[in-house]
Amino acid sequence: MSSLHVAATLLTVTAATISAQRAPAPVVPPVVPPVVLRASRVVDGSGRTLRNQDVTVQGGRITAMRASAGALPTGGIDLGSRTLLPGFIDTHVHLGWYITDKQRLHEERDGDAPEVSTLQRAGNAWATLRAGFTTVQSIGEADNAVLRDAINAGRIPGPRVITSLGSLNERSGGGSPDSLRAGVRRFKARGADVIKIFASKSIRDGGEATMTSEQLEAVCGEATAQGLRSVVHAHSAKAVQRAARAGCTQVEHGVFADDATRAVLVQRGTFFDPQCGLVFHNYLDNKQWFEGIGNYNAAGFASMEQAIPLAEKGIGLAAKLPTLKLVFGTDAVAGAHGRNAEELVCRVRRGGQPAMDAIISATSRAAESLGLGKEIGRVAVGYAADLIATDGDPVAQIEASQHVSFVMKGGRVYRNDGARLPGVRK
């Protein structure tokens, strides 16, 4: 071999060696060991109660469930007498609403700096997560995207947030079917997860229908075509029926729904989210925060007070229809964040909904309404490890849902206080 060939070979070998030395080592993700949760009672979200279960979590998911046996593995969490459940899901909140230091509902003109508003909203999200609600649908506020994305990125703690980034009504874009369809497309382009629609007046203004059947068919039809769900604010029987017949995904409120209206909801397979009491009592107990803003006046407060018995009765009537897709949503506004489980208590104690059905409506059925029925809402292998534990058994005593002392979301523990209420009936 000539000296020229030898030199070329040496150069090639040397270059390869240098390249190999400089090349970064492949990144190998750390192996996170599994964590076992030992629970004496599991309410699994599907209607079953299981006893003495070890639930294994790894990589943010439930990877195994088996009868408890032997010593708890190192790093495991013994929940003692607490009840393990899927993280609760609230399909209607307003995380952007808060009360200012001046004890008034935040408005754009109240002078709060953007950073103050940001922290207040983050506080609402944290309060909601600590209360055991690991997923919420926050609908109506245009600025929810920043909060949603910060939580998703792990920068701040909070529930999984699904948001509409605003809403459409009978006047949007002029109100023509084409303009409403265009409005849906604009929301999708901005990153909305769902379309929020106002099809009736506020309960404070009587709740009359405001959108025509043609308008609802246009907006809900376009939402479906764009791969989005549609959630409709509707109080009157006419508004609820129009929304159901238009193929909208879910109807909110329905204070004035009657038997014929509930039959249409069943026939069309529409998810129904009536409120029982939290939102009404929050307004009425704290009038000073809201009074004088828009329709928050004497007549408006009187209308809400008159709606309470109708709302409670409506919950019971809806719960008696096993084929009606009754889901859980509080309409939590300023002052109600973190108190979401009060609505579960109202549904059972005042509305007459069976406790297990109320829990299902806030877990697996709520997940189904969000299009996440195979991802969250159950304690089952393969599901996301969104798990909570309550002091006591909420099936036997629904008030236990207000005593959450363990919260895990995506396999990460955000709260573990230990059983704090030994006197709670087990």
Residue pairs with C-beta under 8 A, 6 or more apart in sequence:
32 58
32 59
33 58
33 75
34 56
34 57
34 58
34 63
34 73
35 56
35 57
35 58
35 75
35 76
35 77
35 411
36 54
36 55
36 56
36 57
36 72
36 73
36 75
36 76
36 77
37 54
37 55
37 56
37 57
37 76
37 77
37 79
37 84
37 387
37 408
38 53
38 54
38 55
38 68
38 72
38 76
38 77
38 78
38 79
39 52
39 53
39 54
39 55
39 79
39 82
39 83
39 84
39 389
40 51
40 52
40 79
40 80
40 81
40 82
41 49
41 50
41 51
41 81
41 82
41 83
41 84
41 393
42 49
42 50
42 51
42 53
42 55
42 83
42 84
42 85
42 379
43 49
43 83
43 84
43 85
43 356
43 359
43 379
43 393
43 394
43 395
44 50
44 85
44 86
44 378
44 379
44 380
45 85
45 86
45 359
45 360
45 363
45 364
45 377
45 378
45 379
45 380
46 360
46 364
46 378
46 380
47 356
47 360
49 395
52 67
52 68
53 65
53 66
53 67
53 68
53 84
54 64
54 65
54 66
54 67
54 68
54 69
54 72
54 76
55 62
55 64
55 65
55 84
55 379
55 387
56 62
56 63
56 64
56 65
57 63
57 385
57 387
57 408
57 411
58 411
59 411
60 384
60 385
60 410
60 411
60 412
61 382
61 383
61 384
61 385
61 411
62 379
62 380
62 381
62 382
62 383
62 384
62 385
62 387
63 381
64 381
65 379
65 380
65 381
72 78
77 406
77 413
77 416
79 389
79 406
80 418
80 419
81 419
81 426
82 389
82 390
82 391
82 392
82 405
82 406
82 419
83 389
83 390
83 392
83 393
83 394
83 400
84 379
84 387
84 388
84 389
84 406
85 132
85 359
85 363
85 379
85 387
85 388
85 389
85 390
85 394
86 363
86 364
86 376
86 377
86 378
86 379
86 383
86 386
86 387
86 388
87 132
87 133
87 134
87 135
87 159
87 363
87 376
87 386
87 387
87 388
87 407
87 408
87 409
88 131
88 132
88 133
88 134
88 328
88 340
88 341
88 362
88 363
88 388
88 401
89 133
89 134
89 135
89 136
89 328
89 362
89 363
89 366
89 367
89 370
89 376
89 377
90 128
90 133
90 135
90 136
90 137
90 328
90 329
90 330
90 332
90 340
90 362
90 366
91 136
91 137
91 231
91 250
91 273
91 327
91 328
91 329
91 366
91 369
91 370
92 137
92 139
92 231
92 252
92 273
92 275
92 329
92 330
92 331
92 332
93 128
93 136
93 137
93 138
93 139
93 329
93 330
93 331
93 332
93 337
93 340
94 138
94 139
94 140
94 141
94 331
94 332
94 333
94 334
95 121
95 124
95 125
95 128
95 136
95 138
95 141
95 144
95 147
95 161
95 337
96 121
96 124
96 138
96 140
96 141
96 143
96 144
96 147
97 105
97 106
97 124
97 141
97 333
97 334
98 105
98 106
98 117
98 120
98 121
98 123
98 124
98 334
98 337
99 105
99 106
99 289
99 334
99 335
100 106
100 110
100 112
102 110
103 288
103 289
104 110
104 289
105 289
105 290
105 293
105 334
106 112
106 117
106 120
106 334
107 293
112 120
118 146
121 147
122 147
122 150
122 156
122 158
124 337
124 338
125 147
125 151
125 156
125 157
125 158
125 159
125 161
126 156
126 157
126 158
127 337
127 338
128 136
128 158
128 159
128 332
128 337
128 338
128 340
129 157
129 158
129 159
129 407
129 409
129 414
130 338
130 404
130 407
130 414
130 415
131 338
131 339
131 340
131 341
131 404
132 341
132 388
132 390
132 401
132 404
132 407
133 159
133 340
134 159
134 160
134 376
134 386
134 388
134 407
134 409
135 159
135 160
135 162
135 366
135 367
135 370
135 372
135 376
135 386
136 159
136 160
136 161
136 162
137 162
137 163
137 194
137 231
137 329
137 370
138 144
138 147
138 148
138 161
138 162
138 163
139 163
139 164
139 167
139 194
139 196
139 231
140 164
140 166
140 167
140 196
141 163
141 165
141 166
142 165
142 166
144 161
144 163
144 164
144 165
145 163
145 165
145 190
145 191
147 158
147 161
148 161
148 162
148 163
148 193
150 156
150 158
151 157
151 158
151 159
151 160
151 161
152 160
152 161
157 414
159 409
160 376
160 386
160 409
162 193
162 194
162 370
163 192
163 193
163 194
164 187
164 192
164 193
164 194
164 195
164 196
164 231
165 187
165 190
165 191
165 192
166 187
166 192
166 196
167 196
167 197
167 198
167 233
168 180
168 183
168 184
168 187
168 195
168 196
168 197
168 198
168 219
169 197
169 198
169 199
169 210
169 211
170 198
170 199
170 210
170 211
170 212
170 215
172 179
172 180
172 183
173 179
173 180
173 182
173 183
175 215
177 214
177 215
177 217
177 218
178 218
180 215
180 218
180 219
180 222
181 218
181 219
181 221
181 222
183 219
184 195
184 219
184 222
184 223
184 226
184 228
185 222
185 226
187 195
187 228
188 226
188 228
192 228
193 228
194 228
194 229
194 230
194 231
195 219
195 220
195 223
195 228
195 229
195 230
195 231
196 231
196 233
197 211
197 216
197 219
197 220
197 230
197 231
197 232
197 233
197 243
197 248
198 210
198 211
198 232
198 233
199 209
199 210
199 211
199 216
199 232
199 233
199 234
199 239
199 242
199 243
200 207
200 208
200 209
200 210
200 211
200 233
200 234
200 235
200 236
200 239
201 207
201 208
201 210
201 235
202 235
202 295
202 300
203 235
203 253
203 255
203 303
203 304
203 307
204 295
204 296
204 297
204 299
204 300
204 301
204 303
204 304
205 295
205 300
205 303
206 303
207 235
207 236
207 239
207 253
207 255
207 256
208 235
208 236
208 238
208 239
209 234
209 236
209 238
209 239
209 242
210 239
211 239
211 242
212 242
213 242
213 245
213 246
216 232
216 242
216 243
216 246
216 248
217 246
217 247
219 230
220 230
220 232
220 243
220 246
220 247
220 248
220 249
221 246
221 247
223 229
223 230
223 248
223 249
224 230
224 247
224 249
229 249
229 250
229 369
229 370
229 371
230 248
230 249
230 250
231 248
231 249
231 250
231 251
231 252
232 239
232 243
232 248
232 250
232 251
232 252
233 252
233 253
234 240
234 242
234 243
234 251
234 252
234 253
234 254
235 253
235 254
235 255
235 256
236 256
237 256
237 257
237 258
237 260
237 261
240 251
240 254
240 257
240 261
240 264
240 265
241 260
241 261
241 264
243 251
243 270
244 251
244 261
244 264
244 265
244 267
244 268
244 270
245 264
245 268
247 268
248 270
249 270
249 271
249 369
250 270
250 271
250 272
250 273
250 327
250 369
251 265
251 270
251 271
251 272
251 273
252 273
252 274
252 275
252 329
252 331
253 273
253 274
253 275
253 331
254 261
254 272
254 274
254 314
255 274
255 307
255 310
255 311
255 314
256 310
257 265
257 272
257 274
257 314
257 318
259 317
262 272
262 317
262 318
262 321
262 324
264 270
265 272
265 324
265 325
266 321
266 323
266 324
269 325
270 325
271 325
271 327
271 368
271 369
272 318
272 324
272 325
272 326
272 327
273 326
273 327
273 328
273 329
273 369
274 311
274 314
274 315
274 318
274 326
275 311
275 329
275 330
275 331
275 343
276 311
276 312
276 315
276 343
276 346
276 347
276 350
276 351
277 308
277 311
277 312
277 342
277 343
277 346
277 350
278 330
278 331
278 332
278 336
278 339
278 340
278 342
278 343
278 346
279 330
279 331
279 332
279 333
279 336
280 304
280 305
280 307
280 308
280 311
281 308
282 332
282 333
282 335
282 336
282 339
283 290
283 296
283 301
283 304
283 333
284 301
284 304
284 305
286 335
287 296
287 301
289 334
289 335
290 296
291 297
291 301
311 351
312 346
312 350
312 351
313 351
314 351
315 346
315 347
315 350
315 351
315 352
315 353
316 351
316 352
316 353
318 324
318 326
319 326
319 347
319 351
319 352
319 353
319 354
319 357
325 365
325 368
325 369
326 353
326 357
326 361
326 365
327 361
327 362
327 365
327 366
327 369
328 343
328 344
328 347
328 358
328 361
328 362
328 365
328 366
329 366
330 336
330 340
330 342
330 343
332 339
332 340
336 342
341 401
341 402
341 404
342 402
344 358
344 359
344 362
344 394
344 398
344 401
344 402
345 398
345 399
345 401
345 402
347 353
347 358
347 361
348 354
348 355
348 358
348 398
349 398
353 361
355 394
355 395
355 396
355 398
356 395
358 398
359 394
359 395
359 401
363 377
363 378
364 373
364 377
364 378
365 377
366 377
367 373
367 375
367 376
367 377
367 378
368 377
374 383
375 383
375 384
376 383
376 384
376 386
377 383
379 387
384 410
385 408
385 409
385 410
385 411
386 408
386 409
386 410
387 406
387 407
387 408
388 404
388 406
388 407
388 408
389 404
389 405
389 406
390 400
390 401
390 403
390 404
390 405
391 400
391 403
391 405
391 419
391 420
391 421
391 424
392 399
392 400
392 403
392 421
392 424
392 425
392 426
393 400
393 425
393 426
394 400
394 401
396 425
396 426
397 424
397 425
400 424
403 420
403 421
403 424
404 415
405 415
405 416
405 417
405 418
405 419
405 420
406 413
406 415
406 416
406 417
407 413
407 414
407 415
407 416
408 414
